[in-house]
Amino acid sequence: MANRKFWVYENKLLLILSLGWGFLFFDRLAVNFLMPFIIKDVPMTNTQISLIVAGFSLTWALGGYFGGYFADRLGKRKVFLAISVLFFSLCSFMTGVVTGFLFLLFIRMLMGLVEGPFFPTGASILAVESSESRRGFNLGFLQNFSSNFLGGVLGPIVLVAVAIAIGWRNTFLLTLIPGLIVAFLIWRYVREPKTSNESESISADGNKKDENVRVRDLFKYRNIVLCIIIGIFFIPWYTLVFTFAPLYLVQAKGVSPDIMSYVMSAVGISAAVWGFVVPALSDRWGRKPAMITFSFISMLGPLSILFFNGPFWMLMILVIIGCAGPGPMALFMSIIPAETIPRKYIGAAVGLTMGVGELIGGVGIVTLSGVAADHYGIMVPLLMSAAFALISALVSLFLIETSPIKVKAKREAELRSSTVSNI
C-alpha cells in the first residue's frame, strides 16, 4: 500500500522531469568542467570562453521564452519536452567533434536553443499537477536538486575522470546515451496536464483570477518585474562560478584537475542541497525571507574560492555553505512567478523570467566578464559573482509575499482585525 501511495502521478512526474533536467545540466556543464582539457586542442582566450557561455545563454533565453509560450498555446507540452531532450543530447554528442572556436560556438548556441523550452514547459506541468503543500518543494527539487546532483556533484568527478581516461572528445560522445533514455521516459509516462480552469491563478491570494492576461500584461505584476531584475544578476552569479572557478583553480591557484573536480563537486553538492531545501523552507518561512537570506549567503561561495588559502577540505566546506544560489534561483525563476499569475501563463512567465535574465545577464554581463578577465585578471568574474548575490538580496526586499501559508495567515489576520473593528 505504501508503494502504491508513493508512486502516485505527482511523484512519478517529479522523478521523470528531474532526470531529464538533471541530464540536461550534466551535458550543459560538461563544457565548463572539461574546458582545461578543451583549450589544449581548441585554444581560446577568456573572452572567447565567455562568448561560448554567453552564446548558449542567448539561445537558451530565446528557446525558453518562445518554447514555453508555444507549448502553453498549443497544449503540446509533452511533445516539447521530449524533443528538447532528444535534440539537446544530439548537440552534446556533436561537441565531441568540434575543430575550432566557431564550430564550438555554433554547437553550443544550437544546444541552448533546444534546451531552453524544457524547464518552463516542465515547470508549467509540475506546477499544475503539484499539491499546494508541495509546490515549493517539487519545483525546487526539479530546478535544483536533480540538475545540481547530476550536473554539479557527479558531473565534475565523472567527466574529468572519463576525460583523463579516454579523452574529452569521447566523453562528449557518450553523453548521448542518457538523453535517449530520458526522452523515451517522457514520451511513455508523462501526460498532458488538464486544461480546465487554466485562467485561474494557483497563487494563494484567496481569489479566482479569471482575467485573460496577454504576454505584455505580465510586466504589470510587480513580482514578475522584480524576478526579472533579480534574474539579470543572479543568473550570472551561477554562470560565472561554474565557468571561471575551474579555470581559476587550475590556472591561478595551480591545483590539479582532480582537485579542481572535487572542489567543483562541492559547488554541486551545495547547489543540490540548498536547491530544494530553500524552496521547502520557503513554504513555511515565506518566499521573501528565504530569497533575502540565502542571496546574502551566496556571496560566500565565490569569495571563498578566491581568498581562502587553507586546506582544500575546509574550502569544500565553505563552498558547500556558500554556494546557496540555486535555492533563491528556484524561487525567483519559477515558484514566485507561478504563484503570481494565472496558471495558463505559467510557462510564458517562467520562460520570460528565465529568458530576460539569460539574455541580459547570461549574455551581456557574462561576455563583459570574460573581457574583464583578459584585461584585469581571471579573479574578476568571481568578484562580480559575489557582488551580484548582494544586489539580488537587496532587490528581494521589495518582493510581495506569495507563500500559501503566509498569505493565508495574513488574510486570516486581516479578517480577525476587521471582525474586531466591527464589534
Helices and strands as residue ranges (DSSP letters): H 2-6, H 9-33, H 35-41, H 46-74, H 77-95, H 101-115, H 118-129, G 132-134, H 135-140, I 141-145, H 146-147, I 148-154, H 155-166, H 168-174, H 176-189, G 215-220, H 222-247, I 248-252, H 257-285, H 287-297, H 300-307, H 312-322, H 326-330, I 331-335, H 336-338, G 343-345, H 346-356, I 357-365, H 366-376, H 380-396, H 404-422
